Amino acid sequence: MEVKSGAGERLQKLLKNKKNVQLIFIAGIAGIALIFLSNFFTSDRSDSIPKQESITVQQYVEELETKLYTMVTSIGGVGQAQIMITLENGIEYVYQNAERTDTNLAENSGGTTQKDTRQKDIVIVDGPNGREALIRKMIEPTIKGVVVVCEGGDNILIKERVTEAVSTALGISATRICVIK
């Protein structure tokens, strides 16, 4: 076999020397060993699956009230405050579905008929509490109203600032917000 390229000639010279062939062989084995060893030292593959969090309505409301409290009490003149949020509905979870379609062909005297059968199954994954449905998205509850009781609630300017801040933060109209002393 005659190779005329410069790279081919260099390869033939390397392969003629028995020591070079042994070094190439050892380097190949070492590379394969490193690939296998890397599987033992990598982190758990389940970390690549996004963590899904399901929270209760109570946790959702408490978290919102805490954030609003921090925001409202930082407005000048508000003083101490208490916040209560009411909801129209609860948290809605939309689960990931796997859809499967089966097609059946049947021959009869009138020709061939086709019947499609569709089946939707909820995707189940291993979670921290065992097997759980995979949450695709969480639809937040609709806020019915907010009551803010604060020391500066009798001042019209403070009342307006608090109402505007809560309205903007929650995306609700000012008519759903009550600020009082």
Biotite code that builds the C-alpha atoms (Angstrom):
import biotite.structure as struc

atoms = struc.array([
    struc.Atom([0.000, 0.000, 0.000], chain_id="A", res_id=1, res_name="MET", atom_name="CA", element="C"),
    struc.Atom([1.512, 3.288, -1.106], chain_id="A", res_id=2, res_name="GLU", atom_name="CA", element="C"),
    struc.Atom([0.372, 6.569, 0.388], chain_id="A", res_id=3, res_name="VAL", atom_name="CA", element="C"),
    struc.Atom([1.619, 9.679, -1.411], chain_id="A", res_id=4, res_name="LYS", atom_name="CA", element="C"),
    struc.Atom([0.479, 12.482, 0.912], chain_id="A", res_id=5, res_name="SER", atom_name="CA", element="C"),
    struc.Atom([2.818, 14.059, 3.477], chain_id="A", res_id=6, res_name="GLY", atom_name="CA", element="C"),
    struc.Atom([0.553, 13.196, 6.397], chain_id="A", res_id=7, res_name="ALA", atom_name="CA", element="C"),
    struc.Atom([0.327, 9.576, 5.253], chain_id="A", res_id=8, res_name="GLY", atom_name="CA", element="C"),
    struc.Atom([4.130, 9.279, 5.077], chain_id="A", res_id=9, res_name="GLU", atom_name="CA", element="C"),
    struc.Atom([4.474, 10.629, 8.621], chain_id="A", res_id=10, res_name="ARG", atom_name="CA", element="C"),
    struc.Atom([1.850, 8.140, 9.843], chain_id="A", res_id=11, res_name="LEU", atom_name="CA", element="C"),
    struc.Atom([3.699, 5.247, 8.206], chain_id="A", res_id=12, res_name="GLN", atom_name="CA", element="C"),
    struc.Atom([6.975, 6.327, 9.835], chain_id="A", res_id=13, res_name="LYS", atom_name="CA", element="C"),
    struc.Atom([5.244, 6.474, 13.242], chain_id="A", res_id=14, res_name="LEU", atom_name="CA", element="C"),
    struc.Atom([3.687, 3.044, 12.807], chain_id="A", res_id=15, res_name="LEU", atom_name="CA", element="C"),
    struc.Atom([7.003, 1.422, 11.756], chain_id="A", res_id=16, res_name="LYS", atom_name="CA", element="C"),
    struc.Atom([8.456, 2.100, 15.165], chain_id="A", res_id=17, res_name="ASN", atom_name="CA", element="C"),
    struc.Atom([7.064, -0.486, 17.615], chain_id="A", res_id=18, res_name="LYS", atom_name="CA", element="C"),
    struc.Atom([7.460, 1.859, 20.567], chain_id="A", res_id=19, res_name="LYS", atom_name="CA", element="C"),
    struc.Atom([5.247, 4.500, 18.926], chain_id="A", res_id=20, res_name="ASN", atom_name="CA", element="C"),
    struc.Atom([2.512, 1.936, 18.246], chain_id="A", res_id=21, res_name="VAL", atom_name="CA", element="C"),
    struc.Atom([2.580, 0.912, 21.904], chain_id="A", res_id=22, res_name="GLN", atom_name="CA", element="C"),
    struc.Atom([2.334, 4.559, 23.029], chain_id="A", res_id=23, res_name="LEU", atom_name="CA", element="C"),
    struc.Atom([-0.648, 5.184, 20.713], chain_id="A", res_id=24, res_name="ILE", atom_name="CA", element="C"),
    struc.Atom([-2.330, 2.019, 22.009], chain_id="A", res_id=25, res_name="PHE", atom_name="CA", element="C"),
    struc.Atom([-1.737, 2.995, 25.666], chain_id="A", res_id=26, res_name="ILE", atom_name="CA", element="C"),
    struc.Atom([-3.022, 6.533, 25.024], chain_id="A", res_id=27, res_name="ALA", atom_name="CA", element="C"),
    struc.Atom([-6.197, 5.095, 23.449], chain_id="A", res_id=28, res_name="GLY", atom_name="CA", element="C"),
    struc.Atom([-6.804, 2.765, 26.408], chain_id="A", res_id=29, res_name="ILE", atom_name="CA", element="C"),
    struc.Atom([-6.196, 5.647, 28.841], chain_id="A", res_id=30, res_name="ALA", atom_name="CA", element="C"),
    struc.Atom([-8.715, 7.803, 26.963], chain_id="A", res_id=31, res_name="GLY", atom_name="CA", element="C"),
    struc.Atom([-11.371, 5.087, 27.108], chain_id="A", res_id=32, res_name="ILE", atom_name="CA", element="C"),
    struc.Atom([-10.682, 4.551, 30.820], chain_id="A", res_id=33, res_name="ALA", atom_name="CA", element="C"),
    struc.Atom([-11.123, 8.284, 31.491], chain_id="A", res_id=34, res_name="LEU", atom_name="CA", element="C"),
    struc.Atom([-14.477, 8.275, 29.707], chain_id="A", res_id=35, res_name="ILE", atom_name="CA", element="C"),
    struc.Atom([-15.712, 5.392, 31.870], chain_id="A", res_id=36, res_name="PHE", atom_name="CA", element="C"),
    struc.Atom([-14.347, 6.970, 35.062], chain_id="A", res_id=37, res_name="LEU", atom_name="CA", element="C"),
    struc.Atom([-16.033, 10.287, 34.308], chain_id="A", res_id=38, res_name="SER", atom_name="CA", element="C"),
    struc.Atom([-19.424, 8.581, 34.664], chain_id="A", res_id=39, res_name="ASN", atom_name="CA", element="C"),
    struc.Atom([-18.639, 7.807, 38.300], chain_id="A", res_id=40, res_name="PHE", atom_name="CA", element="C"),
    struc.Atom([-17.701, 11.377, 39.182], chain_id="A", res_id=41, res_name="PHE", atom_name="CA", element="C"),
    struc.Atom([-20.485, 13.302, 37.452], chain_id="A", res_id=42, res_name="THR", atom_name="CA", element="C"),
    struc.Atom([-23.412, 14.680, 39.439], chain_id="A", res_id=43, res_name="SER", atom_name="CA", element="C"),
    struc.Atom([-26.728, 12.892, 39.525], chain_id="A", res_id=44, res_name="ASP", atom_name="CA", element="C"),
    struc.Atom([-28.505, 13.206, 36.172], chain_id="A", res_id=45, res_name="ARG", atom_name="CA", element="C"),
    struc.Atom([-31.821, 13.964, 37.895], chain_id="A", res_id=46, res_name="SER", atom_name="CA", element="C"),
    struc.Atom([-30.425, 17.443, 38.638], chain_id="A", res_id=47, res_name="ASP", atom_name="CA", element="C"),
    struc.Atom([-30.866, 18.268, 34.953], chain_id="A", res_id=48, res_name="SER", atom_name="CA", element="C"),
    struc.Atom([-34.627, 17.761, 35.266], chain_id="A", res_id=49, res_name="ILE", atom_name="CA", element="C"),
    struc.Atom([-36.233, 21.030, 36.294], chain_id="A", res_id=50, res_name="PRO", atom_name="CA", element="C"),
    struc.Atom([-37.471, 20.957, 39.854], chain_id="A", res_id=51, res_name="LYS", atom_name="CA", element="C"),
    struc.Atom([-41.182, 21.306, 40.092], chain_id="A", res_id=52, res_name="GLN", atom_name="CA", element="C"),
    struc.Atom([-42.680, 23.072, 43.033], chain_id="A", res_id=53, res_name="GLU", atom_name="CA", element="C"),
    struc.Atom([-46.255, 22.813, 44.063], chain_id="A", res_id=54, res_name="SER", atom_name="CA", element="C"),
    struc.Atom([-47.392, 25.209, 46.748], chain_id="A", res_id=55, res_name="ILE", atom_name="CA", element="C"),
    struc.Atom([-50.605, 25.541, 48.651], chain_id="A", res_id=56, res_name="THR", atom_name="CA", element="C"),
    struc.Atom([-52.930, 28.523, 48.390], chain_id="A", res_id=57, res_name="VAL", atom_name="CA", element="C"),
    struc.Atom([-52.072, 29.411, 51.988], chain_id="A", res_id=58, res_name="GLN", atom_name="CA", element="C"),
    struc.Atom([-48.329, 29.482, 51.181], chain_id="A", res_id=59, res_name="GLN", atom_name="CA", element="C"),
    struc.Atom([-49.026, 31.595, 48.090], chain_id="A", res_id=60, res_name="TYR", atom_name="CA", element="C"),
    struc.Atom([-51.068, 34.152, 50.051], chain_id="A", res_id=61, res_name="VAL", atom_name="CA", element="C"),
    struc.Atom([-48.548, 34.318, 52.910], chain_id="A", res_id=62, res_name="GLU", atom_name="CA", element="C"),
    struc.Atom([-45.683, 34.907, 50.465], chain_id="A", res_id=63, res_name="GLU", atom_name="CA", element="C"),
    struc.Atom([-47.602, 37.686, 48.707], chain_id="A", res_id=64, res_name="LEU", atom_name="CA", element="C"),
    struc.Atom([-48.608, 39.304, 51.996], chain_id="A", res_id=65, res_name="GLU", atom_name="CA", element="C"),
    struc.Atom([-44.991, 39.239, 53.195], chain_id="A", res_id=66, res_name="THR", atom_name="CA", element="C"),
    struc.Atom([-43.734, 40.867, 49.996], chain_id="A", res_id=67, res_name="LYS", atom_name="CA", element="C"),
    struc.Atom([-46.476, 43.501, 50.128], chain_id="A", res_id=68, res_name="LEU", atom_name="CA", element="C"),
    struc.Atom([-45.782, 44.195, 53.811], chain_id="A", res_id=69, res_name="TYR", atom_name="CA", element="C"),
    struc.Atom([-42.104, 44.828, 53.042], chain_id="A", res_id=70, res_name="THR", atom_name="CA", element="C"),
    struc.Atom([-43.012, 47.108, 50.149], chain_id="A", res_id=71, res_name="MET", atom_name="CA", element="C"),
    struc.Atom([-45.801, 49.020, 51.898], chain_id="A", res_id=72, res_name="VAL", atom_name="CA", element="C"),
    struc.Atom([-43.889, 49.643, 55.139], chain_id="A", res_id=73, res_name="THR", atom_name="CA", element="C"),
    struc.Atom([-40.986, 51.075, 53.141], chain_id="A", res_id=74, res_name="SER", atom_name="CA", element="C"),
    struc.Atom([-43.255, 53.879, 51.854], chain_id="A", res_id=75, res_name="ILE", atom_name="CA", element="C"),
    struc.Atom([-42.660, 57.032, 53.899], chain_id="A", res_id=76, res_name="GLY", atom_name="CA", element="C"),
    struc.Atom([-45.359, 57.786, 56.458], chain_id="A", res_id=77, res_name="GLY", atom_name="CA", element="C"),
    struc.Atom([-47.030, 54.358, 56.421], chain_id="A", res_id=78, res_name="VAL", atom_name="CA", element="C"),
    struc.Atom([-45.665, 53.140, 59.764], chain_id="A", res_id=79, res_name="GLY", atom_name="CA", element="C"),
    struc.Atom([-46.709, 49.713, 61.002], chain_id="A", res_id=80, res_name="GLN", atom_name="CA", element="C"),
    struc.Atom([-49.053, 47.776, 58.714], chain_id="A", res_id=81, res_name="ALA", atom_name="CA", element="C"),
    struc.Atom([-51.096, 44.640, 58.392], chain_id="A", res_id=82, res_name="GLN", atom_name="CA", element="C"),
    struc.Atom([-52.078, 43.196, 55.025], chain_id="A", res_id=83, res_name="ILE", atom_name="CA", element="C"),
    struc.Atom([-54.800, 40.757, 54.070], chain_id="A", res_id=84, res_name="MET", atom_name="CA", element="C"),
    struc.Atom([-55.258, 39.325, 50.572], chain_id="A", res_id=85, res_name="ILE", atom_name="CA", element="C"),
    struc.Atom([-58.380, 37.471, 49.428], chain_id="A", res_id=86, res_name="THR", atom_name="CA", element="C"),
    struc.Atom([-58.497, 35.279, 46.332], chain_id="A", res_id=87, res_name="LEU", atom_name="CA", element="C"),
    struc.Atom([-61.297, 34.455, 43.896], chain_id="A", res_id=88, res_name="GLU", atom_name="CA", element="C"),
    struc.Atom([-59.967, 30.984, 43.143], chain_id="A", res_id=89, res_name="ASN", atom_name="CA", element="C"),
    struc.Atom([-57.117, 28.655, 43.999], chain_id="A", res_id=90, res_name="GLY", atom_name="CA", element="C"),
    struc.Atom([-53.895, 27.758, 42.218], chain_id="A", res_id=91, res_name="ILE", atom_name="CA", element="C"),
    struc.Atom([-54.439, 25.760, 39.042], chain_id="A", res_id=92, res_name="GLU", atom_name="CA", element="C"),
    struc.Atom([-51.815, 23.313, 37.818], chain_id="A", res_id=93, res_name="TYR", atom_name="CA", element="C"),
    struc.Atom([-51.564, 22.283, 34.181], chain_id="A", res_id=94, res_name="VAL", atom_name="CA", element="C"),
    struc.Atom([-49.861, 18.920, 33.844], chain_id="A", res_id=95, res_name="TYR", atom_name="CA", element="C"),
    struc.Atom([-47.689, 17.694, 30.980], chain_id="A", res_id=96, res_name="GLN", atom_name="CA", element="C"),
    struc.Atom([-49.507, 15.200, 28.760], chain_id="A", res_id=97, res_name="ASN", atom_name="CA", element="C"),
    struc.Atom([-48.167, 12.517, 26.468], chain_id="A", res_id=98, res_name="ALA", atom_name="CA", element="C"),
    struc.Atom([-50.530, 11.958, 23.559], chain_id="A", res_id=99, res_name="GLU", atom_name="CA", element="C"),
    struc.Atom([-50.655, 8.738, 21.578], chain_id="A", res_id=100, res_name="ARG", atom_name="CA", element="C"),
    struc.Atom([-52.693, 8.094, 18.428], chain_id="A", res_id=101, res_name="THR", atom_name="CA", element="C"),
    struc.Atom([-53.470, 4.588, 17.215], chain_id="A", res_id=102, res_name="ASP", atom_name="CA", element="C"),
    struc.Atom([-54.800, 4.073, 13.710], chain_id="A", res_id=103, res_name="THR", atom_name="CA", element="C"),
    struc.Atom([-56.796, 0.948, 12.861], chain_id="A", res_id=104, res_name="ASN", atom_name="CA", element="C"),
    struc.Atom([-57.675, 0.042, 9.307], chain_id="A", res_id=105, res_name="LEU", atom_name="CA", element="C"),
    struc.Atom([-60.593, -2.284, 8.747], chain_id="A", res_id=106, res_name="ALA", atom_name="CA", element="C"),
    struc.Atom([-61.747, -3.726, 5.472], chain_id="A", res_id=107, res_name="GLU", atom_name="CA", element="C"),
    struc.Atom([-65.454, -4.200, 4.923], chain_id="A", res_id=108, res_name="ASN", atom_name="CA", element="C"),
    struc.Atom([-67.741, -4.651, 1.960], chain_id="A", res_id=109, res_name="SER", atom_name="CA", element="C"),
    struc.Atom([-67.795, -0.893, 1.273], chain_id="A", res_id=110, res_name="GLY", atom_name="CA", element="C"),
    struc.Atom([-63.982, -0.588, 1.226], chain_id="A", res_id=111, res_name="GLY", atom_name="CA", element="C"),
    struc.Atom([-61.455, 0.287, 3.880], chain_id="A", res_id=112, res_name="THR", atom_name="CA", element="C"),
    struc.Atom([-62.334, 2.351, 6.944], chain_id="A", res_id=113, res_name="THR", atom_name="CA", element="C"),
    struc.Atom([-59.888, 4.088, 9.206], chain_id="A", res_id=114, res_name="GLN", atom_name="CA", element="C"),
    struc.Atom([-60.451, 4.559, 12.924], chain_id="A", res_id=115, res_name="LYS", atom_name="CA", element="C"),
    struc.Atom([-58.155, 6.798, 14.962], chain_id="A", res_id=116, res_name="ASP", atom_name="CA", element="C"),
    struc.Atom([-57.977, 6.347, 18.726], chain_id="A", res_id=117, res_name="THR", atom_name="CA", element="C"),
    struc.Atom([-56.317, 9.080, 20.779], chain_id="A", res_id=118, res_name="ARG", atom_name="CA", element="C"),
    struc.Atom([-55.130, 8.615, 24.294], chain_id="A", res_id=119, res_name="GLN", atom_name="CA", element="C"),
    struc.Atom([-53.730, 11.284, 26.596], chain_id="A", res_id=120, res_name="LYS", atom_name="CA", element="C"),
    struc.Atom([-51.678, 10.250, 29.595], chain_id="A", res_id=121, res_name="ASP", atom_name="CA", element="C"),
    struc.Atom([-50.233, 12.519, 32.259], chain_id="A", res_id=122, res_name="ILE", atom_name="CA", element="C"),
    struc.Atom([-46.425, 12.342, 32.396], chain_id="A", res_id=123, res_name="VAL", atom_name="CA", element="C"),
    struc.Atom([-45.205, 10.930, 35.715], chain_id="A", res_id=124, res_name="ILE", atom_name="CA", element="C"),
    struc.Atom([-41.688, 11.627, 37.068], chain_id="A", res_id=125, res_name="VAL", atom_name="CA", element="C"),
    struc.Atom([-39.756, 10.673, 40.178], chain_id="A", res_id=126, res_name="ASP", atom_name="CA", element="C"),
    struc.Atom([-39.951, 13.575, 42.608], chain_id="A", res_id=127, res_name="GLY", atom_name="CA", element="C"),
    struc.Atom([-38.799, 14.223, 46.166], chain_id="A", res_id=128, res_name="PRO", atom_name="CA", element="C"),
    struc.Atom([-42.086, 12.788, 47.500], chain_id="A", res_id=129, res_name="ASN", atom_name="CA", element="C"),
    struc.Atom([-42.137, 9.758, 45.209], chain_id="A", res_id=130, res_name="GLY", atom_name="CA", element="C"),
    struc.Atom([-43.757, 9.599, 41.796], chain_id="A", res_id=131, res_name="ARG", atom_name="CA", element="C"),
    struc.Atom([-45.507, 12.833, 40.797], chain_id="A", res_id=132, res_name="GLU", atom_name="CA", element="C"),
    struc.Atom([-47.246, 14.308, 37.790], chain_id="A", res_id=133, res_name="ALA", atom_name="CA", element="C"),
    struc.Atom([-44.990, 16.645, 35.777], chain_id="A", res_id=134, res_name="LEU", atom_name="CA", element="C"),
    struc.Atom([-46.258, 20.217, 36.149], chain_id="A", res_id=135, res_name="ILE", atom_name="CA", element="C"),
    struc.Atom([-46.126, 22.122, 32.856], chain_id="A", res_id=136, res_name="ARG", atom_name="CA", element="C"),
    struc.Atom([-47.247, 25.428, 34.339], chain_id="A", res_id=137, res_name="LYS", atom_name="CA", element="C"),
    struc.Atom([-48.917, 26.944, 37.368], chain_id="A", res_id=138, res_name="MET", atom_name="CA", element="C"),
    struc.Atom([-51.755, 29.417, 36.880], chain_id="A", res_id=139, res_name="ILE", atom_name="CA", element="C"),
    struc.Atom([-51.774, 31.870, 39.756], chain_id="A", res_id=140, res_name="GLU", atom_name="CA", element="C"),
    struc.Atom([-55.065, 32.621, 41.507], chain_id="A", res_id=141, res_name="PRO", atom_name="CA", element="C"),
    struc.Atom([-57.017, 35.779, 40.742], chain_id="A", res_id=142, res_name="THR", atom_name="CA", element="C"),
    struc.Atom([-56.798, 38.341, 43.532], chain_id="A", res_id=143, res_name="ILE", atom_name="CA", element="C"),
    struc.Atom([-60.217, 39.424, 44.744], chain_id="A", res_id=144, res_name="LYS", atom_name="CA", element="C"),
    struc.Atom([-59.083, 42.225, 47.033], chain_id="A", res_id=145, res_name="GLY", atom_name="CA", element="C"),
    struc.Atom([-56.429, 43.619, 49.351], chain_id="A", res_id=146, res_name="VAL", atom_name="CA", element="C"),
    struc.Atom([-56.879, 45.349, 52.694], chain_id="A", res_id=147, res_name="VAL", atom_name="CA", element="C"),
    struc.Atom([-54.012, 47.389, 54.100], chain_id="A", res_id=148, res_name="VAL", atom_name="CA", element="C"),
    struc.Atom([-54.361, 48.605, 57.684], chain_id="A", res_id=149, res_name="VAL", atom_name="CA", element="C"),
    struc.Atom([-51.570, 51.056, 58.499], chain_id="A", res_id=150, res_name="CYS", atom_name="CA", element="C"),
    struc.Atom([-50.782, 53.932, 60.867], chain_id="A", res_id=151, res_name="GLU", atom_name="CA", element="C"),
    struc.Atom([-50.729, 56.478, 58.026], chain_id="A", res_id=152, res_name="GLY", atom_name="CA", element="C"),
    struc.Atom([-53.946, 55.185, 56.472], chain_id="A", res_id=153, res_name="GLY", atom_name="CA", element="C"),
    struc.Atom([-55.904, 58.316, 57.425], chain_id="A", res_id=154, res_name="ASP", atom_name="CA", element="C"),
    struc.Atom([-53.605, 60.557, 55.344], chain_id="A", res_id=155, res_name="ASN", atom_name="CA", element="C"),
    struc.Atom([-54.969, 60.904, 51.767], chain_id="A", res_id=156, res_name="ILE", atom_name="CA", element="C"),
    struc.Atom([-51.469, 61.179, 50.236], chain_id="A", res_id=157, res_name="LEU", atom_name="CA", element="C"),
    struc.Atom([-50.247, 58.025, 52.020], chain_id="A", res_id=158, res_name="ILE", atom_name="CA", element="C"),
    struc.Atom([-53.470, 56.216, 51.102], chain_id="A", res_id=159, res_name="LYS", atom_name="CA", element="C"),
    struc.Atom([-52.953, 57.136, 47.426], chain_id="A", res_id=160, res_name="GLU", atom_name="CA", element="C"),
    struc.Atom([-49.298, 56.015, 47.427], chain_id="A", res_id=161, res_name="ARG", atom_name="CA", element="C"),
    struc.Atom([-50.108, 52.679, 49.053], chain_id="A", res_id=162, res_name="VAL", atom_name="CA", element="C"),
    struc.Atom([-53.037, 52.058, 46.691], chain_id="A", res_id=163, res_name="THR", atom_name="CA", element="C"),
    struc.Atom([-50.901, 52.840, 43.652], chain_id="A", res_id=164, res_name="GLU", atom_name="CA", element="C"),
    struc.Atom([-48.035, 50.640, 44.849], chain_id="A", res_id=165, res_name="ALA", atom_name="CA", element="C"),
    struc.Atom([-50.287, 47.652, 45.617], chain_id="A", res_id=166, res_name="VAL", atom_name="CA", element="C"),
    struc.Atom([-52.214, 48.110, 42.371], chain_id="A", res_id=167, res_name="SER", atom_name="CA", element="C"),
    struc.Atom([-49.010, 48.120, 40.324], chain_id="A", res_id=168, res_name="THR", atom_name="CA", element="C"),
    struc.Atom([-47.384, 45.242, 42.212], chain_id="A", res_id=169, res_name="ALA", atom_name="CA", element="C"),
    struc.Atom([-50.382, 42.919, 41.914], chain_id="A", res_id=170, res_name="LEU", atom_name="CA", element="C"),
    struc.Atom([-51.824, 44.137, 38.612], chain_id="A", res_id=171, res_name="GLY", atom_name="CA", element="C"),
    struc.Atom([-55.275, 44.827, 40.067], chain_id="A", res_id=172, res_name="ILE", atom_name="CA", element="C"),
    struc.Atom([-57.478, 47.893, 39.925], chain_id="A", res_id=173, res_name="SER", atom_name="CA", element="C"),
    struc.Atom([-57.455, 50.446, 42.715], chain_id="A", res_id=174, res_name="ALA", atom_name="CA", element="C"),
    struc.Atom([-61.134, 49.639, 43.422], chain_id="A", res_id=175, res_name="THR", atom_name="CA", element="C"),
    struc.Atom([-60.022, 46.258, 44.805], chain_id="A", res_id=176, res_name="ARG", atom_name="CA", element="C"),
    struc.Atom([-57.714, 47.867, 47.361], chain_id="A", res_id=177, res_name="ILE", atom_name="CA", element="C"),
    struc.Atom([-58.772, 49.278, 50.723], chain_id="A", res_id=178, res_name="CYS", atom_name="CA", element="C"),
    struc.Atom([-56.293, 51.318, 52.773], chain_id="A", res_id=179, res_name="VAL", atom_name="CA", element="C"),
    struc.Atom([-57.392, 52.331, 56.263], chain_id="A", res_id=180, res_name="ILE", atom_name="CA", element="C"),
    struc.Atom([-55.931, 53.362, 59.612], chain_id="A", res_id=181, res_name="LYS", atom_name="CA", element="C"),
])
